[in-house]
């Protein structure tokens, strides 16, 4: 990814923090009970698969991510404590993302812009996602 058009900076230990930020921003409207009912503690993307927020899915989500004006954004995974920062993300496309649906650690990827206005999510489930949420 760094050899292409975007430069990625690793942010050690920020995965937990960014998952918390993502949950607060995109799932903050849910009660603790609602979060428990959809197993949000297992996968944040359950917010979308259980239809608890407005989002685009599949090809529409991909197209919206591709068309999105990207400046500075982060990406992180469901089960990894490290996260990554992209300072000049304008050329970032779906093909640049280090995602592997069949790998337990790299199969659930969350991209979130620095201002937390949007998020693009890819899941390990072939029937779920990708998803795009925008405020």
ABEGO torsion letter per residue (X at the ends): XAABABBBBBBBGAAAAAAAAAAAAAAAABBAAAAAAAGAAABAAAAAAAGABBBBBEAAAAAAAAABBBABBBBBBAABABBBBBABAAABBAAABBBBAABAAAABBBBBBAAGABBBBBBABAABOBBBBBX
